[in-house]
């Protein structure tokens, strides 16, 4: 599964259960995609023809204004420095169009709140025109709210969602995966039992087979046999 499918699965599932009371994707104007067995697949990850066509359509449309996008970039890079290099604003744009019931109003409304609050506090300035100290002053209040408060403000709810989107974006990118040190499933390097263990049990490798099975320089080679079952590549 590629990053595009992973992001849609994570965001669609998590947001659907954590943030939405009803069902997402029951709009008759937005039918469910056909299965991979009902249409020709395209590209990596068994993409159906419907999926490829729909993605092309979504990418041809525009949801956020230039100012909204700029605000997302500034806020995202406060949450995680340089997260925009991982495509944060692009992810928000795509998800707002792909799953509008889950993302569109939440993101656009949150950006409107952020700019309105910025204007109220700082002489009519939008968030993007604040200096660094002013931005952090505003963000700190919604990033670290009173944990004992019975209800959270609209700003806090928006920031929690924006942070979730930024974390999802970053830690599914190559840079984020590298920062985690995640290497996936890889074969272990094993050179056999330690010599002291062999000595303790009175065991030893057969010199004939030792270079075939313990020589790590040959770990990528596949063993081959002749018709009688004898190993022929040494």
Secondary structure, DSSP 8 states (H G I E B T S, - for coil): --HHHHHHHHHHHHHHHHT-SS-SS--TTS-----TTTS-EETTTTEEHHHHHHHHHHHHS--S-HHHHHHHHHHHHHHSTTGGGGTHHHHHHHHHHHTHHHHHHHHHHHHHHHHHHHHHHTTT--GGGS-HHHHHHHHHHHHS--TT-SS--HHHHHHHHHHHHHHHHHTTSHHHHHHHT---S-------S-HHHHHHTT----HHHHHHHS-GGGTT----B-TTS-B---
